[in-house]
Amino acid sequence: MEAYEECLNKTSTHHAPWYVVPADDKENARLIVSRIVLDTLNDLKMVYPKTTAKRR
């Protein structure tokens, strides 16, 4: 367990974080992963590209 924790602490970064998701309850595991994906996508702050009147 200590080696596992050390590995995660040394390889997880702000740019590329690791997430530990319990897999013994599939329904909750899927909810947790869904929340991580949604939060990550929302953090990207994506917007539609601006267009011109001529192109519209």
mmCIF entry with sequence, helices, sheets and N, C-alpha, C, O atoms, coordinates in Angstrom:
data_MODEL
# 
_entry.id   MODEL 
# 
_entity.id                         1 
_entity.type                       polymer 
_entity.pdbx_number_of_molecules   1 
# 
_entity_poly.entity_id                      1 
_entity_poly.type                           'polypeptide(L)' 
_entity_poly.nstd_linkage                   no 
_entity_poly.nstd_monomer                   no 
_entity_poly.pdbx_seq_one_letter_code       MEAYEECLNKTSTHHAPWYVVPADDKENARLIVSRIVLDTLNDLKMVYPKTTAKRR 
_entity_poly.pdbx_seq_one_letter_code_can   MEAYEECLNKTSTHHAPWYVVPADDKENARLIVSRIVLDTLNDLKMVYPKTTAKRR 
_entity_poly.pdbx_strand_id                 A 
# 
loop_
_entity_poly_seq.entity_id 
_entity_poly_seq.num 
_entity_poly_seq.mon_id 
_entity_poly_seq.hetero 
1 1  MET n 
1 2  GLU n 
1 3  ALA n 
1 4  TYR n 
1 5  GLU n 
1 6  GLU n 
1 7  CYS n 
1 8  LEU n 
1 9  ASN n 
1 10 LYS n 
1 11 THR n 
1 12 SER n 
1 13 THR n 
1 14 HIS n 
1 15 HIS n 
1 16 ALA n 
1 17 PRO n 
1 18 TRP n 
1 19 TYR n 
1 20 VAL n 
1 21 VAL n 
1 22 PRO n 
1 23 ALA n 
1 24 ASP n 
1 25 ASP n 
1 26 LYS n 
1 27 GLU n 
1 28 ASN n 
1 29 ALA n 
1 30 ARG n 
1 31 LEU n 
1 32 ILE n 
1 33 VAL n 
1 34 SER n 
1 35 ARG n 
1 36 ILE n 
1 37 VAL n 
1 38 LEU n 
1 39 ASP n 
1 40 THR n 
1 41 LEU n 
1 42 ASN n 
1 43 ASP n 
1 44 LEU n 
1 45 LYS n 
1 46 MET n 
1 47 VAL n 
1 48 TYR n 
1 49 PRO n 
1 50 LYS n 
1 51 THR n 
1 52 THR n 
1 53 ALA n 
1 54 LYS n 
1 55 ARG n 
1 56 ARG n 
# 
_struct_asym.id          A 
_struct_asym.entity_id   1 
# 
loop_
_struct_conf.conf_type_id 
_struct_conf.id 
_struct_conf.pdbx_PDB_helix_id 
_struct_conf.beg_label_comp_id 
_struct_conf.beg_label_asym_id 
_struct_conf.beg_label_seq_id 
_struct_conf.pdbx_beg_PDB_ins_code 
_struct_conf.end_label_comp_id 
_struct_conf.end_label_asym_id 
_struct_conf.end_label_seq_id 
_struct_conf.pdbx_end_PDB_ins_code 
_struct_conf.beg_auth_comp_id 
_struct_conf.beg_auth_asym_id 
_struct_conf.beg_auth_seq_id 
_struct_conf.end_auth_comp_id 
_struct_conf.end_auth_asym_id 
_struct_conf.end_auth_seq_id 
_struct_conf.pdbx_PDB_helix_class 
_struct_conf.details 
_struct_conf.pdbx_PDB_helix_length 
HELX_P HELX_P1 AA1 GLU A 2  ? THR A 11 ? GLU A 2  THR A 11 1 ? 10 
HELX_P HELX_P2 AA2 LYS A 26 ? ASP A 43 ? LYS A 26 ASP A 43 1 ? 18 
# 
_struct_conf_type.id          HELX_P 
_struct_conf_type.criteria    ? 
_struct_conf_type.reference   ? 
# 
loop_
_atom_site.group_PDB 
_atom_site.id 
_atom_site.type_symbol 
_atom_site.label_atom_id 
_atom_site.label_alt_id 
_atom_site.label_comp_id 
_atom_site.label_asym_id 
_atom_site.label_entity_id 
_atom_site.label_seq_id 
_atom_site.pdbx_PDB_ins_code 
_atom_site.Cartn_x 
_atom_site.Cartn_y 
_atom_site.Cartn_z 
_atom_site.occupancy 
_atom_site.B_iso_or_equiv 
_atom_site.pdbx_formal_charge 
_atom_site.auth_seq_id 
_atom_site.auth_comp_id 
_atom_site.auth_asym_id 
_atom_site.auth_atom_id 
_atom_site.pdbx_PDB_model_num 
ATOM 1   N N  . MET A 1 1  ? 0.817   -1.182 0.000   1.00 0.00 ? 1  MET A N  1 
ATOM 2   C CA . MET A 1 1  ? 0.000   0.000  0.000   1.00 0.00 ? 1  MET A CA 1 
ATOM 3   C C  . MET A 1 1  ? 0.872   1.261  0.000   1.00 0.00 ? 1  MET A C  1 
ATOM 4   O O  . MET A 1 1  ? 0.551   2.243  -0.670  1.00 0.00 ? 1  MET A O  1 
ATOM 5   N N  . GLU A 1 2  ? 1.970   1.228  0.751   1.00 0.00 ? 2  GLU A N  1 
ATOM 6   C CA . GLU A 1 2  ? 2.865   2.395  0.805   1.00 0.00 ? 2  GLU A CA 1 
ATOM 7   C C  . GLU A 1 2  ? 3.507   2.656  -0.552  1.00 0.00 ? 2  GLU A C  1 
ATOM 8   O O  . GLU A 1 2  ? 3.623   3.807  -0.973  1.00 0.00 ? 2  GLU A O  1 
ATOM 9   N N  . ALA A 1 3  ? 3.923   1.594  -1.237  1.00 0.00 ? 3  ALA A N  1 
ATOM 10  C CA . ALA A 1 3  ? 4.537   1.754  -2.566  1.00 0.00 ? 3  ALA A CA 1 
ATOM 11  C C  . ALA A 1 3  ? 3.525   2.316  -3.553  1.00 0.00 ? 3  ALA A C  1 
ATOM 12  O O  . ALA A 1 3  ? 3.860   3.171  -4.373  1.00 0.00 ? 3  ALA A O  1 
ATOM 13  N N  . TYR A 1 4  ? 2.302   1.843  -3.474  1.00 0.00 ? 4  TYR A N  1 
ATOM 14  C CA . TYR A 1 4  ? 1.226   2.321  -4.339  1.00 0.00 ? 4  TYR A CA 1 
ATOM 15  C C  . TYR A 1 4  ? 0.987   3.812  -4.107  1.00 0.00 ? 4  TYR A C  1 
ATOM 16  O O  . TYR A 1 4  ? 0.877   4.587  -5.056  1.00 0.00 ? 4  TYR A O  1 
ATOM 17  N N  . GLU A 1 5  ? 0.908   4.202  -2.839  1.00 0.00 ? 5  GLU A N  1 
ATOM 18  C CA . GLU A 1 5  ? 0.690   5.604  -2.484  1.00 0.00 ? 5  GLU A CA 1 
ATOM 19  C C  . GLU A 1 5  ? 1.866   6.473  -2.939  1.00 0.00 ? 5  GLU A C  1 
ATOM 20  O O  . GLU A 1 5  ? 1.662   7.570  -3.457  1.00 0.00 ? 5  GLU A O  1 
ATOM 21  N N  . GLU A 1 6  ? 3.080   5.993  -2.748  1.00 0.00 ? 6  GLU A N  1 
ATOM 22  C CA . GLU A 1 6  ? 4.264   6.742  -3.166  1.00 0.00 ? 6  GLU A CA 1 
ATOM 23  C C  . GLU A 1 6  ? 4.282   6.931  -4.681  1.00 0.00 ? 6  GLU A C  1 
ATOM 24  O O  . GLU A 1 6  ? 4.597   8.013  -5.176  1.00 0.00 ? 6  GLU A O  1 
ATOM 25  N N  . CYS A 1 7  ? 3.946   5.884  -5.402  1.00 0.00 ? 7  CYS A N  1 
ATOM 26  C CA . CYS A 1 7  ? 3.890   5.957  -6.870  1.00 0.00 ? 7  CYS A CA 1 
ATOM 27  C C  . CYS A 1 7  ? 2.889   7.008  -7.328  1.00 0.00 ? 7  CYS A C  1 
ATOM 28  O O  . CYS A 1 7  ? 3.199   7.828  -8.192  1.00 0.00 ? 7  CYS A O  1 
ATOM 29  N N  . LEU A 1 8  ? 1.698   6.988  -6.757  1.00 0.00 ? 8  LEU A N  1 
ATOM 30  C CA . LEU A 1 8  ? 0.681   7.969  -7.134  1.00 0.00 ? 8  LEU A CA 1 
ATOM 31  C C  . LEU A 1 8  ? 1.100   9.387  -6.773  1.00 0.00 ? 8  LEU A C  1 
ATOM 32  O O  . LEU A 1 8  ? 0.898   10.312 -7.559  1.00 0.00 ? 8  LEU A O  1 
ATOM 33  N N  . ASN A 1 9  ? 1.677   9.567  -5.601  1.00 0.00 ? 9  ASN A N  1 
ATOM 34  C CA . ASN A 1 9  ? 2.103   10.902 -5.176  1.00 0.00 ? 9  ASN A CA 1 
ATOM 35  C C  . ASN A 1 9  ? 3.206   11.465 -6.066  1.00 0.00 ? 9  ASN A C  1 
ATOM 36  O O  . ASN A 1 9  ? 3.261   12.676 -6.282  1.00 0.00 ? 9  ASN A O  1 
ATOM 37  N N  . LYS A 1 10 ? 4.076   10.617 -6.580  1.00 0.00 ? 10 LYS A N  1 
ATOM 38  C CA . LYS A 1 10 ? 5.197   11.101 -7.397  1.00 0.00 ? 10 LYS A CA 1 
ATOM 39  C C  . LYS A 1 10 ? 4.839   11.274 -8.871  1.00 0.00 ? 10 LYS A C  1 
ATOM 40  O O  . LYS A 1 10 ? 5.537   11.989 -9.591  1.00 0.00 ? 10 LYS A O  1 
ATOM 41  N N  . THR A 1 11 ? 3.772   10.638 -9.330  1.00 0.00 ? 11 THR A N  1 
ATOM 42  C CA . THR A 1 11 ? 3.431   10.723 -10.751 1.00 0.00 ? 11 THR A CA 1 
ATOM 43  C C  . THR A 1 11 ? 2.199   11.563 -11.031 1.00 0.00 ? 11 THR A C  1 
ATOM 44  O O  . THR A 1 11 ? 1.981   11.960 -12.176 1.00 0.00 ? 11 THR A O  1 
ATOM 45  N N  . SER A 1 12 ? 1.397   11.842 -10.035 1.00 0.00 ? 12 SER A N  1 
ATOM 46  C CA . SER A 1 12 ? 0.206   12.654 -10.232 1.00 0.00 ? 12 SER A CA 1 
ATOM 47  C C  . SER A 1 12 ? 0.590   14.130 -10.172 1.00 0.00 ? 12 SER A C  1 
ATOM 48  O O  . SER A 1 12 ? 1.209   14.579 -9.208  1.00 0.00 ? 12 SER A O  1 
ATOM 49  N N  . THR A 1 13 ? 0.222   14.873 -11.201 1.00 0.00 ? 13 THR A N  1 
ATOM 50  C CA . THR A 1 13 ? 0.523   16.305 -11.254 1.00 0.00 ? 13 THR A CA 1 
ATOM 51  C C  . THR A 1 13 ? -0.763  17.090 -11.473 1.00 0.00 ? 13 THR A C  1 
ATOM 52  O O  . THR A 1 13 ? -1.811  16.511 -11.758 1.00 0.00 ? 13 THR A O  1 
ATOM 53  N N  . HIS A 1 14 ? -0.678  18.403 -11.338 1.00 0.00 ? 14 HIS A N  1 
ATOM 54  C CA . HIS A 1 14 ? -1.847  19.251 -11.599 1.00 0.00 ? 14 HIS A CA 1 
ATOM 55  C C  . HIS A 1 14 ? -2.278  19.101 -13.060 1.00 0.00 ? 14 HIS A C  1 
ATOM 56  O O  . HIS A 1 14 ? -3.470  19.086 -13.366 1.00 0.00 ? 14 HIS A O  1 
ATOM 57  N N  . HIS A 1 15 ? -1.305  18.993 -13.945 1.00 0.00 ? 15 HIS A N  1 
ATOM 58  C CA . HIS A 1 15 ? -1.591  18.872 -15.381 1.00 0.00 ? 15 HIS A CA 1 
ATOM 59  C C  . HIS A 1 15 ? -2.162  17.501 -15.732 1.00 0.00 ? 15 HIS A C  1 
ATOM 60  O O  . HIS A 1 15 ? -3.005  17.395 -16.623 1.00 0.00 ? 15 HIS A O  1 
ATOM 61  N N  . ALA A 1 16 ? -1.717  16.457 -15.048 1.00 0.00 ? 16 ALA A N  1 
ATOM 62  C CA . ALA A 1 16 ? -2.153  15.085 -15.336 1.00 0.00 ? 16 ALA A CA 1 
ATOM 63  C C  . ALA A 1 16 ? -2.392  14.330 -14.025 1.00 0.00 ? 16 ALA A C  1 
ATOM 64  O O  . ALA A 1 16 ? -1.576  13.503 -13.616 1.00 0.00 ? 16 ALA A O  1 
ATOM 65  N N  . PRO A 1 17 ? -3.524  14.626 -13.373 1.00 0.00 ? 17 PRO A N  1 
ATOM 66  C CA . PRO A 1 17 ? -3.777  13.987 -12.071 1.00 0.00 ? 17 PRO A CA 1 
ATOM 67  C C  . PRO A 1 17 ? -4.225  12.536 -12.193 1.00 0.00 ? 17 PRO A C  1 
ATOM 68  O O  . PRO A 1 17 ? -4.792  12.124 -13.205 1.00 0.00 ? 17 PRO A O  1 
ATOM 69  N N  . TRP A 1 18 ? -3.957  11.777 -11.144 1.00 0.00 ? 18 TRP A N  1 
ATOM 70  C CA . TRP A 1 18 ? -4.456  10.416 -11.013 1.00 0.00 ? 18 TRP A CA 1 
ATOM 71  C C  . TRP A 1 18 ? -5.657  10.467 -10.083 1.00 0.00 ? 18 TRP A C  1 
ATOM 72  O O  . TRP A 1 18 ? -5.711  11.284 -9.164  1.00 0.00 ? 18 TRP A O  1 
ATOM 73  N N  . TYR A 1 19 ? -6.608  9.594  -10.328 1.00 0.00 ? 19 TYR A N  1 
ATOM 74  C CA . TYR A 1 19 ? -7.773  9.472  -9.454  1.00 0.00 ? 19 TYR A CA 1 
ATOM 75  C C  . TYR A 1 19 ? -7.890  8.017  -9.030  1.00 0.00 ? 19 TYR A C  1 
ATOM 76  O O  . TYR A 1 19 ? -7.765  7.115  -9.858  1.00 0.00 ? 19 TYR A O  1 
ATOM 77  N N  . VAL A 1 20 ? -8.129  7.784  -7.750  1.00 0.00 ? 20 VAL A N  1 
ATOM 78  C CA . VAL A 1 20 ? -8.337  6.434  -7.244  1.00 0.00 ? 20 VAL A CA 1 
ATOM 79  C C  . VAL A 1 20 ? -9.838  6.271  -7.045  1.00 0.00 ? 20 VAL A C  1 
ATOM 80  O O  . VAL A 1 20 ? -10.451 6.963  -6.232  1.00 0.00 ? 20 VAL A O  1 
ATOM 81  N N  . VAL A 1 21 ? -10.418 5.345  -7.801  1.00 0.00 ? 21 VAL A N  1 
ATOM 82  C CA . VAL A 1 21 ? -11.862 5.124  -7.765  1.00 0.00 ? 21 VAL A CA 1 
ATOM 83  C C  . VAL A 1 21 ? -12.120 3.709  -7.254  1.00 0.00 ? 21 VAL A C  1 
ATOM 84  O O  . VAL A 1 21 ? -11.617 2.743  -7.829  1.00 0.00 ? 21 VAL A O  1 
ATOM 85  N N  . PRO A 1 22 ? -12.895 3.577  -6.188  1.00 0.00 ? 22 PRO A N  1 
ATOM 86  C CA . PRO A 1 22 ? -13.199 2.234  -5.691  1.00 0.00 ? 22 PRO A CA 1 
ATOM 87  C C  . PRO A 1 22 ? -14.021 1.458  -6.720  1.00 0.00 ? 22 PRO A C  1 
ATOM 88  O O  . PRO A 1 22 ? -14.992 1.979  -7.268  1.00 0.00 ? 22 PRO A O  1 
ATOM 89  N N  . ALA A 1 23 ? -13.631 0.227  -6.976  1.00 0.00 ? 23 ALA A N  1 
ATOM 90  C CA . ALA A 1 23 ? -14.280 -0.553 -8.028  1.00 0.00 ? 23 ALA A CA 1 
ATOM 91  C C  . ALA A 1 23 ? -15.197 -1.635 -7.484  1.00 0.00 ? 23 ALA A C  1 
ATOM 92  O O  . ALA A 1 23 ? -15.740 -2.419 -8.262  1.00 0.00 ? 23 ALA A O  1 
ATOM 93  N N  . ASP A 1 24 ? -15.386 -1.701 -6.181  1.00 0.00 ? 24 ASP A N  1 
ATOM 94  C CA . ASP A 1 24 ? -16.224 -2.764 -5.619  1.00 0.00 ? 24 ASP A CA 1 
ATOM 95  C C  . ASP A 1 24 ? -17.715 -2.475 -5.762  1.00 0.00 ? 24 ASP A C  1 
ATOM 96  O O  . ASP A 1 24 ? -18.540 -3.366 -5.558  1.00 0.00 ? 24 ASP A O  1 
ATOM 97  N N  . ASP A 1 25 ? -18.065 -1.242 -6.108  1.00 0.00 ? 25 ASP A N  1 
ATOM 98  C CA . ASP A 1 25 ? -19.457 -0.865 -6.341  1.00 0.00 ? 25 ASP A CA 1 
ATOM 99  C C  . ASP A 1 25 ? -19.516 -0.171 -7.699  1.00 0.00 ? 25 ASP A C  1 
ATOM 100 O O  . ASP A 1 25 ? -19.243 1.024  -7.806  1.00 0.00 ? 25 ASP A O  1 
ATOM 101 N N  . LYS A 1 26 ? -19.875 -0.929 -8.734  1.00 0.00 ? 26 LYS A N  1 
ATOM 102 C CA . LYS A 1 26 ? -19.805 -0.421 -10.106 1.00 0.00 ? 26 LYS A CA 1 
ATOM 103 C C  . LYS A 1 26 ? -20.645 0.835  -10.316 1.00 0.00 ? 26 LYS A C  1 
ATOM 104 O O  . LYS A 1 26 ? -20.208 1.760  -11.002 1.00 0.00 ? 26 LYS A O  1 
ATOM 105 N N  . GLU A 1 27 ? -21.839 0.882  -9.738  1.00 0.00 ? 27 GLU A N  1 
ATOM 106 C CA . GLU A 1 27 ? -22.707 2.039  -9.942  1.00 0.00 ? 27 GLU A CA 1 
ATOM 107 C C  . GLU A 1 27 ? -22.055 3.316  -9.407  1.00 0.00 ? 27 GLU A C  1 
ATOM 108 O O  . GLU A 1 27 ? -22.025 4.336  -10.095 1.00 0.00 ? 27 GLU A O  1 
ATOM 109 N N  . ASN A 1 28 ? -21.536 3.257  -8.183  1.00 0.00 ? 28 ASN A N  1 
ATOM 110 C CA . ASN A 1 28 ? -20.875 4.429  -7.612  1.00 0.00 ? 28 ASN A CA 1 
ATOM 111 C C  . ASN A 1 28 ? -19.570 4.742  -8.331  1.00 0.00 ? 28 ASN A C  1 
ATOM 112 O O  . ASN A 1 28 ? -19.226 5.913  -8.494  1.00 0.00 ? 28 ASN A O  1 
ATOM 113 N N  . ALA A 1 29 ? -18.840 3.727  -8.761  1.00 0.00 ? 29 ALA A N  1 
ATOM 114 C CA . ALA A 1 29 ? -17.597 3.959  -9.492  1.00 0.00 ? 29 ALA A CA 1 
ATOM 115 C C  . ALA A 1 29 ? -17.892 4.726  -10.783 1.00 0.00 ? 29 ALA A C  1 
ATOM 116 O O  . ALA A 1 29 ? -17.168 5.655  -11.139 1.00 0.00 ? 29 ALA A O  1 
ATOM 117 N N  . ARG A 1 30 ? -18.943 4.336  -11.467 1.00 0.00 ? 30 ARG A N  1 
ATOM 118 C CA . ARG A 1 30 ? -19.313 5.033  -12.712 1.00 0.00 ? 30 ARG A CA 1 
ATOM 119 C C  . ARG A 1 30 ? -19.749 6.467  -12.449 1.00 0.00 ? 30 ARG A C  1 
ATOM 120 O O  . ARG A 1 30 ? -19.445 7.368  -13.231 1.00 0.00 ? 30 ARG A O  1 
ATOM 121 N N  . LEU A 1 31 ? -20.465 6.677  -11.345 1.00 0.00 ? 31 LEU A N  1 
ATOM 122 C CA . LEU A 1 31 ? -20.860 8.042  -10.982 1.00 0.00 ? 31 LEU A CA 1 
ATOM 123 C C  . LEU A 1 31 ? -19.643 8.909  -10.672 1.00 0.00 ? 31 LEU A C  1 
ATOM 124 O O  . LEU A 1 31 ? -19.579 10.068 -11.080 1.00 0.00 ? 31 LEU A O  1 
ATOM 125 N N  . ILE A 1 32 ? -18.689 8.346  -9.955  1.00 0.00 ? 32 ILE A N  1 
ATOM 126 C CA . ILE A 1 32 ? -17.472 9.081  -9.610  1.00 0.00 ? 32 ILE A CA 1 
ATOM 127 C C  . ILE A 1 32 ? -16.696 9.448  -10.870 1.00 0.00 ? 32 ILE A C  1 
ATOM 128 O O  . ILE A 1 32 ? -16.254 10.587 -11.020 1.00 0.00 ? 32 ILE A O  1 
ATOM 129 N N  . VAL A 1 33 ? -16.530 8.488  -11.772 1.00 0.00 ? 33 VAL A N  1 
ATOM 130 C CA . VAL A 1 33 ? -15.800 8.746  -13.019 1.00 0.00 ? 33 VAL A CA 1 
ATOM 131 C C  . VAL A 1 33 ? -16.548 9.782  -13.857 1.00 0.00 ? 33 VAL A C  1 
ATOM 132 O O  . VAL A 1 33 ? -15.921 10.665 -14.442 1.00 0.00 ? 33 VAL A O  1 
ATOM 133 N N  . SER A 1 34 ? -17.867 9.688  -13.922 1.00 0.00 ? 34 SER A N  1 
ATOM 134 C CA . SER A 1 34 ? -18.659 10.672 -14.669 1.00 0.00 ? 34 SER A CA 1 
ATOM 135 C C  . SER A 1 34 ? -18.454 12.075 -14.115 1.00 0.00 ? 34 SER A C  1 
ATOM 136 O O  . SER A 1 34 ? -18.315 13.032 -14.876 1.00 0.00 ? 34 SER A O  1 
ATOM 137 N N  . ARG A 1 35 ? -18.434 12.200 -12.791 1.00 0.00 ? 35 ARG A N  1 
ATOM 138 C CA . ARG A 1 35 ? -18.238 13.504 -12.165 1.00 0.00 ? 35 ARG A CA 1 
ATOM 139 C C  . ARG A 1 35 ? -16.850 14.065 -12.485 1.00 0.00 ? 35 ARG A C  1 
ATOM 140 O O  . ARG A 1 35 ? -16.702 15.259 -12.744 1.00 0.00 ? 35 ARG A O  1 
ATOM 141 N N  . ILE A 1 36 ? -15.842 13.199 -12.466 1.00 0.00 ? 36 ILE A N  1 
ATOM 142 C CA . ILE A 1 36 ? -14.477 13.627 -12.790 1.00 0.00 ? 36 ILE A CA 1 
ATOM 143 C C  . ILE A 1 36 ? -14.408 14.129 -14.223 1.00 0.00 ? 36 ILE A C  1 
ATOM 144 O O  . ILE A 1 36 ? -13.805 15.169 -14.489 1.00 0.00 ? 36 ILE A O  1 
ATOM 145 N N  . VAL A 1 37 ? -15.025 13.396 -15.152 1.00 0.00 ? 37 VAL A N  1 
ATOM 146 C CA . VAL A 1 37 ? -15.020 13.793 -16.566 1.00 0.00 ? 37 VAL A CA 1 
ATOM 147 C C  . VAL A 1 37 ? -15.750 15.121 -16.742 1.00 0.00 ? 37 VAL A C  1 
ATOM 148 O O  . VAL A 1 37 ? -15.244 16.015 -17.420 1.00 0.00 ? 37 VAL A O  1 
ATOM 149 N N  . LEU A 1 38 ? -16.928 15.262 -16.143 1.00 0.00 ? 38 LEU A N  1 
ATOM 150 C CA . LEU A 1 38 ? -17.675 16.515 -16.265 1.00 0.00 ? 38 LEU A CA 1 
ATOM 151 C C  . LEU A 1 38 ? -16.911 17.697 -15.682 1.00 0.00 ? 38 LEU A C  1 
ATOM 152 O O  . LEU A 1 38 ? -16.859 18.764 -16.295 1.00 0.00 ? 38 LEU A O  1 
ATOM 153 N N  . ASP A 1 39 ? -16.324 17.520 -14.516 1.00 0.00 ? 39 ASP A N  1 
ATOM 154 C CA . ASP A 1 39 ? -15.545 18.602 -13.898 1.00 0.00 ? 39 ASP A CA 1 
ATOM 155 C C  . ASP A 1 39 ? -14.355 18.986 -14.767 1.00 0.00 ? 39 ASP A C  1 
ATOM 156 O O  . ASP A 1 39 ? -14.045 20.167 -14.919 1.00 0.00 ? 39 ASP A O  1 
ATOM 157 N N  . THR A 1 40 ? -13.694 17.988 -15.335 1.00 0.00 ? 40 THR A N  1 
ATOM 158 C CA . THR A 1 40 ? -12.536 18.254 -16.189 1.00 0.00 ? 40 THR A CA 1 
ATOM 159 C C  . THR A 1 40 ? -12.950 19.010 -17.443 1.00 0.00 ? 40 THR A C  1 
ATOM 160 O O  . THR A 1 40 ? -12.271 19.953 -17.847 1.00 0.00 ? 40 THR A O  1 
ATOM 161 N N  . LEU A 1 41 ? -14.046 18.614 -18.058 1.00 0.00 ? 41 LEU A N  1 
ATOM 162 C CA . LEU A 1 41 ? -14.533 19.306 -19.252 1.00 0.00 ? 41 LEU A CA 1 
ATOM 163 C C  . LEU A 1 41 ? -14.956 20.735 -18.922 1.00 0.00 ? 41 LEU A C  1 
ATOM 164 O O  . LEU A 1 41 ? -14.676 21.653 -19.692 1.00 0.00 ? 41 LEU A O  1 
ATOM 165 N N  . ASN A 1 42 ? -15.622 20.933 -17.797 1.00 0.00 ? 42 ASN A N  1 
ATOM 166 C CA . ASN A 1 42 ? -16.028 22.281 -17.393 1.00 0.00 ? 42 ASN A CA 1 
ATOM 167 C C  . ASN A 1 42 ? -14.832 23.174 -17.111 1.00 0.00 ? 42 ASN A C  1 
ATOM 168 O O  . ASN A 1 42 ? -14.886 24.378 -17.365 1.00 0.00 ? 42 ASN A O  1 
ATOM 169 N N  . ASP A 1 43 ? -13.758 22.606 -16.592 1.00 0.00 ? 43 ASP A N  1 
ATOM 170 C CA . ASP A 1 43 ? -12.545 23.380 -16.305 1.00 0.00 ? 43 ASP A CA 1 
ATOM 171 C C  . ASP A 1 43 ? -11.841 23.854 -17.572 1.00 0.00 ? 43 ASP A C  1 
ATOM 172 O O  . ASP A 1 43 ? -11.025 24.775 -17.514 1.00 0.00 ? 43 ASP A O  1 
ATOM 173 N N  . LEU A 1 44 ? -12.142 23.242 -18.713 1.00 0.00 ? 44 LEU A N  1 
ATOM 174 C CA . LEU A 1 44 ? -11.519 23.652 -19.972 1.00 0.00 ? 44 LEU A CA 1 
ATOM 175 C C  . LEU A 1 44 ? -12.045 24.991 -20.467 1.00 0.00 ? 44 LEU A C  1 
ATOM 176 O O  . LEU A 1 44 ? -11.396 25.652 -21.277 1.00 0.00 ? 44 LEU A O  1 
ATOM 177 N N  . LYS A 1 45 ? -13.215 25.394 -19.985 1.00 0.00 ? 45 LYS A N  1 
ATOM 178 C CA . LYS A 1 45 ? -13.825 26.680 -20.345 1.00 0.00 ? 45 LYS A CA 1 
ATOM 179 C C  . LYS A 1 45 ? -13.857 26.875 -21.871 1.00 0.00 ? 45 LYS A C  1 
ATOM 180 O O  . LYS A 1 45 ? -13.411 27.895 -22.396 1.00 0.00 ? 45 LYS A O  1 
ATOM 181 N N  . MET A 1 46 ? -14.390 25.881 -22.544 1.00 0.00 ? 46 MET A N  1 
ATOM 182 C CA . MET A 1 46 ? -14.473 25.944 -24.005 1.00 0.00 ? 46 MET A CA 1 
ATOM 183 C C  . MET A 1 46 ? -15.632 26.845 -24.427 1.00 0.00 ? 46 MET A C  1 
ATOM 184 O O  . MET A 1 46 ? -16.659 26.907 -23.751 1.00 0.00 ? 46 MET A O  1 
ATOM 185 N N  . VAL A 1 47 ? -15.460 27.536 -25.543 1.00 0.00 ? 47 VAL A N  1 
ATOM 186 C CA . VAL A 1 47 ? -16.506 28.385 -26.115 1.00 0.00 ? 47 VAL A CA 1 
ATOM 187 C C  . VAL A 1 47 ? -16.543 28.146 -27.615 1.00 0.00 ? 47 VAL A C  1 
ATOM 188 O O  . VAL A 1 47 ? -15.570 27.699 -28.222 1.00 0.00 ? 47 VAL A O  1 
ATOM 189 N N  . TYR A 1 48 ? -17.692 28.457 -28.190 1.00 0.00 ? 48 TYR A N  1 
ATOM 190 C CA . TYR A 1 48 ? -17.787 28.369 -29.643 1.00 0.00 ? 48 TYR A CA 1 
ATOM 191 C C  . TYR A 1 48 ? -16.920 29.452 -30.262 1.00 0.00 ? 48 TYR A C  1 
ATOM 192 O O  . TYR A 1 48 ? -16.789 30.533 -29.689 1.00 0.00 ? 48 TYR A O  1 
ATOM 193 N N  . PRO A 1 49 ? -16.323 29.186 -31.423 1.00 0.00 ? 49 PRO A N  1 
ATOM 194 C CA . PRO A 1 49 ? -15.480 30.199 -32.049 1.00 0.00 ? 49 PRO A CA 1 
ATOM 195 C C  . PRO A 1 49 ? -16.349 31.367 -32.543 1.00 0.00 ? 49 PRO A C  1 
ATOM 196 O O  . PRO A 1 49 ? -17.510 31.186 -32.908 1.00 0.00 ? 49 PRO A O  1 
ATOM 197 N N  . LYS A 1 50 ? -15.768 32.533 -32.541 1.00 0.00 ? 50 LYS A N  1 
ATOM 198 C CA . LYS A 1 50 ? -16.465 33.729 -33.045 1.00 0.00 ? 50 LYS A CA 1 
ATOM 199 C C  . LYS A 1 50 ? -16.558 33.611 -34.565 1.00 0.00 ? 50 LYS A C  1 
ATOM 200 O O  . LYS A 1 50 ? -15.674 33.054 -35.215 1.00 0.00 ? 50 LYS A O  1 
ATOM 201 N N  . THR A 1 51 ? -17.621 34.135 -35.102 1.00 0.00 ? 51 THR A N  1 
ATOM 202 C CA . THR A 1 51 ? -17.802 34.096 -36.547 1.00 0.00 ? 51 THR A CA 1 
ATOM 203 C C  . THR A 1 51 ? -18.136 35.499 -37.039 1.00 0.00 ? 51 THR A C  1 
ATOM 204 O O  . THR A 1 51 ? -18.403 36.404 -36.249 1.00 0.00 ? 51 THR A O  1 
ATOM 205 N N  . THR A 1 52 ? -18.115 35.657 -38.320 1.00 0.00 ? 52 THR A N  1 
ATOM 206 C CA . THR A 1 52 ? -18.427 36.950 -38.923 1.00 0.00 ? 52 THR A CA 1 
ATOM 207 C C  . THR A 1 52 ? -19.861 36.922 -39.445 1.00 0.00 ? 52 THR A C  1 
ATOM 208 O O  . THR A 1 52 ? -20.452 35.854 -39.607 1.00 0.00 ? 52 THR A O  1 
ATOM 209 N N  . ALA A 1 53 ? -20.407 38.096 -39.702 1.00 0.00 ? 53 ALA A N  1 
ATOM 210 C CA . ALA A 1 53 ? -21.763 38.183 -40.242 1.00 0.00 ? 53 ALA A CA 1 
ATOM 211 C C  . ALA A 1 53 ? -21.831 37.518 -41.618 1.00 0.00 ? 53 ALA A C  1 
ATOM 212 O O  . ALA A 1 53 ? -22.828 36.878 -41.953 1.00 0.00 ? 53 ALA A O  1 
ATOM 213 N N  . LYS A 1 54 ? -20.786 37.669 -42.402 1.00 0.00 ? 54 LYS A N  1 
ATOM 214 C CA . LYS A 1 54 ? -20.760 37.101 -43.739 1.00 0.00 ? 54 LYS A CA 1 
ATOM 215 C C  . LYS A 1 54 ? -20.819 35.559 -43.668 1.00 0.00 ? 54 LYS A C  1 
ATOM 216 O O  . LYS A 1 54 ? -21.519 34.924 -44.456 1.00 0.00 ? 54 LYS A O  1 
ATOM 217 N N  . ARG A 1 55 ? -20.116 35.001 -42.763 1.00 0.00 ? 55 ARG A N  1 
ATOM 218 C CA . ARG A 1 55 ? -20.093 33.546 -42.624 1.00 0.00 ? 55 ARG A CA 1 
ATOM 219 C C  . ARG A 1 55 ? -21.392 32.996 -42.058 1.00 0.00 ? 55 ARG A C  1 
ATOM 220 O O  . ARG A 1 55 ? -21.803 31.886 -42.397 1.00 0.00 ? 55 ARG A O  1 
ATOM 221 N N  . ARG A 1 56 ? -22.033 33.766 -41.203 1.00 0.00 ? 56 ARG A N  1 
ATOM 222 C CA . ARG A 1 56 ? -23.290 33.333 -40.605 1.00 0.00 ? 56 ARG A CA 1 
ATOM 223 C C  . ARG A 1 56 ? -24.337 33.244 -41.657 1.00 0.00 ? 56 ARG A C  1 
ATOM 224 O O  . ARG A 1 56 ? -25.480 32.894 -41.364 1.00 0.00 ? 56 ARG A O  1 
# 
